[in-house]
């Protein structure tokens, strides 16, 4: 199935596995690449040395193109850009809009730059700066998300820019891929669907918990990190919703210090990142402290398997997923289903 995305990146199928923190590691990324899609390695929870090791592990598992997700507001973002260039990573994706000069540097060395956006005006801005494509995530998506549904946000972006637009938020099967292509998108991005595969390293008991959720099993909360965050409705999330602000801040400080120990970030580096994040998102100081809390809450659930003590990011599509296929079977099935639908739709036109 050939689209602007497949031609731009050099992949076989217009299916992207998003860079989920603590989830999108070398095993999942390489499995996606080998299946013909675009796997994106999550780097925000890695040190630079760990990122180099992860990139090289992916290269050892596949000779296909893959990407790395970067935080544009990280204190060492410049160093990570240089790292991607040295390692000849095909795609750089960004959760926040990268600076103009960052896009220019990556593009100048042959790296495809694909930022994620949540509004048409953001897509227009990064397109004018030289981004090769954009990912647009509707409110159905997991993790940090907006309030506009994909069915409205996607066409608004498609009407605004002339670079490839990749749709995210609510996609899990071939019907979604066919619908996105019909809108004019160049492909789809999926997170929760890839998390719920046999190639995902998320603990089995956590996967079973995800599979037990219905369409109302997620909630958008600000109590995790001060920003709208779609997660599963766990007892911990309910407790966070009920907890007092002071108690939540104390726990957030503790987790931020633990995260500092895991990543090797110095205190000045954490402060610089915090100031950049505060400025970029117009956060209060209390929201900023809560934001520093997030990586450890996600790690507890997605790595340690502690459903009672962790936060489990999830899209609403979780309520439509009931199995754990291999990534190869998943991608093949999605593309086959979408191809059949598009073929049948063609019969409607005389």
C-alpha positions in Angstrom: 0.0 0.0 0.0 1.8 3.1 -1.3 1.2 6.6 0.1 3.1 9.8 0.5 4.3 8.5 3.9 5.6 5.2 2.5 7.5 7.0 -0.2 8.9 9.7 2.1 10.2 7.2 4.7 10.9 4.1 2.6 8.5 1.7 4.3 6.0 -0.8 2.9 2.9 0.1 4.8 1.4 3.4 6.0 1.2 2.2 9.6 3.2 3.9 12.4 3.9 2.7 15.9 4.2 5.7 18.2 7.1 6.5 20.6 5.5 5.5 23.9 7.7 6.1 26.9 8.8 2.9 28.7 7.0 0.9 25.9 8.5 1.6 22.5 11.9 -0.1 23.0 14.1 -1.9 20.5 12.0 -5.1 20.4 8.8 -3.4 19.5 10.4 -0.9 17.2 12.3 -3.5 15.2 9.2 -5.8 15.0 7.3 -2.9 13.5 10.0 -2.1 11.0 10.3 -5.8 10.0 6.5 -5.9 9.5 6.8 -3.0 7.0 5.6 -0.2 9.2 7.5 2.7 10.9 8.5 1.9 14.5 9.5 4.9 16.6 11.8 4.5 19.6 10.9 6.5 22.7 13.9 8.3 24.1 12.6 10.7 26.7 13.1 8.1 29.5 16.7 7.2 28.3 20.1 8.8 28.9 22.1 9.6 25.7 24.2 6.5 26.3 21.1 4.3 26.7 19.7 5.9 23.5 22.8 5.0 21.5 22.6 1.4 22.8 18.9 1.2 21.9 19.4 2.6 18.4 22.2 0.1 17.8 20.1 -2.8 19.1 17.3 -1.8 16.7 19.9 -1.8 13.8 21.0 -5.3 14.9 17.4 -6.5 14.7 16.4 -4.9 11.4 17.8 -3.2 8.3 14.6 -1.3 7.7 14.0 2.4 8.4 12.9 3.4 11.9 12.5 6.6 14.0 13.3 8.1 17.3 11.0 10.4 19.3 12.7 13.4 20.9 11.6 16.0 23.4 12.2 19.4 21.8 12.3 21.1 25.2 14.9 18.7 26.8 18.0 20.4 28.1 20.2 18.1 25.9 17.9 18.2 22.8 20.8 19.5 20.7 23.0 16.7 21.7 20.3 14.2 20.8 19.8 15.7 17.4 23.5 15.3 16.8 23.3 11.7 18.0 20.5 10.9 15.5 22.5 12.5 12.7 25.6 10.4 13.6 23.7 7.2 13.9 21.9 8.0 10.6 18.4 7.5 12.0 15.8 7.8 9.2 13.1 9.7 11.1 13.0 12.2 14.0 9.6 12.6 15.6 8.8 15.2 18.2 6.0 15.3 20.8 6.4 19.1 20.9 7.2 21.4 18.0 11.0 21.5 17.5 12.7 24.8 16.9 13.2 26.0 13.3 16.9 25.5 13.4 16.5 22.0 14.8 14.4 21.0 11.8 16.8 22.6 9.4 19.8 20.8 10.9 18.1 17.4 10.8 16.7 17.9 7.3 20.1 19.1 6.1 21.6 15.7 7.0 18.8 13.7 5.4 16.7 13.0 8.5 12.9 13.1 7.9 11.3 15.4 10.5 7.8 14.5 11.7 6.5 16.6 14.6 3.2 15.8 16.4 0.6 18.6 16.4 -2.7 19.2 18.1 -4.1 22.1 16.0 -4.0 23.3 12.4 -2.1 26.4 13.2 0.7 24.3 14.8 0.9 22.2 11.6 1.1 25.3 9.5 3.9 26.6 11.6 6.1 23.5 11.5 5.4 23.1 7.8 6.6 26.6 7.1 9.8 25.7 9.1 10.5 22.7 6.8 9.0 19.7 8.6 8.5 16.9 6.1 5.2 15.6 7.6 3.0 16.0 10.7 1.2 13.6 13.0 -2.1 14.9 14.2 -3.7 13.3 17.2 -7.3 13.7 18.1 -8.8 13.6 21.6 -9.4 9.8 21.4 -5.6 9.2 21.7 -3.8 8.1 24.8 -1.3 10.1 26.9 -1.3 13.9 26.5 -4.2 14.8 24.3 -6.5 17.5 23.2 -10.3 17.9 23.2 -11.0 17.8 19.5 -12.0 14.4 17.9 -9.9 13.0 15.1 -12.8 13.2 12.7 -12.7 17.0 13.0 -9.1 17.7 13.7 -7.7 15.6 10.9 -9.6 17.4 8.1 -8.9 20.8 9.6 -5.1 20.1 9.3 -5.5 18.5 5.9 -7.1 21.7 4.7 -4.3 23.8 6.1 -1.0 22.2 5.0 0.3 20.5 1.8 2.8 18.1 3.5 1.8 14.5 4.4 -0.5 14.3 7.4 -0.6 11.1 9.5 -3.6 10.5 11.6 -3.5 9.4 15.3 -6.2 8.9 17.9 -8.7 6.1 17.8 -7.1 3.8 15.3 -6.7 0.1 15.8 -7.7 -1.8 12.7 -8.0 -1.8 8.9 -11.3 0.1 8.9 -9.5 3.0 10.6 -6.7 3.0 8.1 -9.2 3.0 5.2 -11.1 5.9 6.8 -7.9 7.9 7.4 -6.8 7.4 3.8 -10.3 8.4 2.6 -10.0 11.7 4.5 -6.7 12.3 2.7 -4.2 11.2 5.4 -1.0 9.5 4.4 -1.3 6.8 7.1 -2.2 6.1 10.7 -0.3 6.2 14.0 -1.3 3.7 16.7 -0.1 3.4 20.3 -2.4 1.3 22.5 -2.9 -1.2 19.6 0.9 -1.8 19.5 1.2 -1.9 23.2 -1.2 -4.8 23.2 0.9 -7.1 21.1 3.1 -10.1 21.9 6.2 -8.0 20.9 5.4 -5.3 23.5 7.5 -5.7 26.7 4.7 -4.5 28.9 4.1 -7.1 31.6 1.4 -9.7 30.7 -0.7 -8.9 33.8 -0.9 -5.3 32.7 -1.8 -6.3 29.2 -4.6 -8.4 30.6 -5.8 -5.4 32.6 -5.9 -3.3 29.4 -7.9 -6.0 27.6 -10.5 -6.0 30.3 -11.4 -2.4 29.6 -14.5 -1.1 27.7 -15.0 2.0 25.7 -15.5 4.0 28.9 -12.4 2.6 30.6 -10.3 5.7 30.1 -10.5 9.2 31.6 -8.8 12.5 30.7 -7.3 13.9 34.0 -5.1 16.8 34.9 -4.1 15.3 38.3 -1.3 13.2 36.8 0.9 16.0 35.6 -1.2 19.2 35.3 -1.9 18.6 31.6 -4.9 16.7 30.0 -3.7 13.1 30.0 -5.8 10.2 28.8 -5.2 7.1 31.1 -7.0 4.0 32.3 -9.5 4.5 35.2 -7.4 2.7 37.9 -7.8 3.0 41.6 -4.6 5.1 41.7 -6.1 7.6 39.2 -9.3 7.8 41.2 -7.2 8.5 44.3 -5.2 11.2 42.5 -8.5 12.8 41.5 -9.6 12.9 45.2 -6.3 13.7 46.8 -5.4 17.1 48.2 -3.0 19.3 46.3 -0.3 19.4 49.0 -0.2 15.6 49.3 0.0 15.2 45.6 2.9 17.6 45.3 4.9 15.9 48.0 4.6 12.6 46.2 5.5 14.3 42.9 8.7 15.7 44.4 9.7 12.2 45.6 9.1 10.7 42.2 10.9 13.5 40.4 14.0 12.8 42.5 13.7 9.1 41.7 13.5 9.8 38.0 16.6 12.0 38.3 18.5 9.0 39.7 17.3 6.6 36.9 18.1 9.0 34.0 21.3 10.4 35.4 20.1 14.0 34.9 21.9 16.5 37.1 19.8 18.8 39.2 20.7 21.9 37.1 19.7 19.9 34.0 16.3 19.0 35.5 15.8 22.7 36.4 16.6 23.8 32.9 14.2 21.2 31.4 11.6 22.3 33.9 11.9 26.0 33.0 11.7 25.1 29.3 8.6 23.0 29.9 7.0 25.7 32.0 7.6 28.3 29.4 6.4 26.2 26.5 3.2 25.0 28.2 2.5 28.0 30.4 2.5 25.8 33.5 2.2 26.9 37.1 5.0 25.8 39.4 2.7 23.2 41.0 1.8 21.8 37.6 5.5 21.7 36.7 6.3 19.6 39.8 3.4 17.2 38.9 4.8 16.9 35.3 8.1 15.7 36.8 6.2 13.0 38.6 4.8 11.5 35.4 7.7 9.3 34.2 7.9 7.4 37.4 4.1 6.8 37.6 4.2 5.4 34.0 7.2 3.3 34.8 5.6 1.7 37.8 2.7 0.5 35.6 4.3 -0.2 32.3 7.6 -1.6 33.4 7.2 -2.8 36.9 3.6 -4.1 36.4 2.2 -2.3 39.4 -1.3 -1.5 38.5 -2.0 -0.4 42.0 0.9 2.2 42.0 1.3 3.2 38.4 -0.5 5.2 35.7 -1.4 3.4 32.5 -1.7 5.8 29.5 -4.3 4.5 27.0 -6.4 5.6 24.0 -10.1 5.0 23.9 -9.5 2.3 21.3 -8.6 0.0 24.2 -12.3 -0.8 24.4 -12.2 -2.3 20.9 -9.2 -4.5 21.4 -9.5 -8.0 22.6 -6.4 -9.9 21.5 -2.6 -9.9 21.6 -1.3 -10.6 18.1 2.3 -10.4 17.0 3.2 -7.1 15.4 3.7 -8.9 12.0 0.2 -10.4 12.1 -1.3 -7.1 13.3 0.2 -5.0 10.5 -0.5 -7.6 7.8 -4.1 -7.9 9.0 -4.7 -4.1 9.1 -3.3 -3.6 5.6 -5.3 -6.6 4.2 -8.5 -5.3 5.8 -8.0 -1.8 4.6 -7.1 -2.9 1.1 -10.3 -5.0 0.9 -12.5 -2.1 2.1 -11.0 0.4 -0.4 -11.4 -2.1 -3.2 -15.1 -2.6 -2.3 -15.7 1.1 -2.0 -14.3 1.5 -5.5 -17.2 -0.6 -6.8 -19.7 2.0 -5.6 -18.5 4.4 -8.2 -19.7 3.9 -11.8 
